[in-house]
């Protein structure tokens, strides 16, 4: 697959957490599934209902400062390149059991 170009940097929806504020773990569970966990500092003002809404609508777009963006690209202003739903959840949409295809460039570096 060809490498996707880095999109222009987007505005940040809020202050960015420092990298050191997150702990990342990788695990292959008993079913052979990869579990990636990123534990961040508390996101003040973000409720569980807001997170459910975010993920249920991740493939959509949203307006920010009068400009329409793919929602996934606003999640991180530099590192996120592309998101698509590869397989719907058993109940439909992006819920538990769905498969996503994501492309990221950590630190806006396409080598990562």
Number of C-alpha atoms within 10 A of each C-alpha: 3 4 8 12 10 17 14 10 15 16 14 14 11 8 6 9 12 9 8 8 11 13 11 9 10 10 11 10 9 7 6 8 9 11 11 11 12 12 11 14 12 9 8 6 6 9 10 8 8 11 11 12 11 15 15 13 16 20 19 13 14 15 11 14 6 7 7 10 14 15 19 22 24 20 17 18 18 21 22 22 22 18 17 15 15 12 14 15 14 11 10 11 18 21 15 11 13 15 15 14 10 13 17 20 17 13 11 16 11 15 9 10
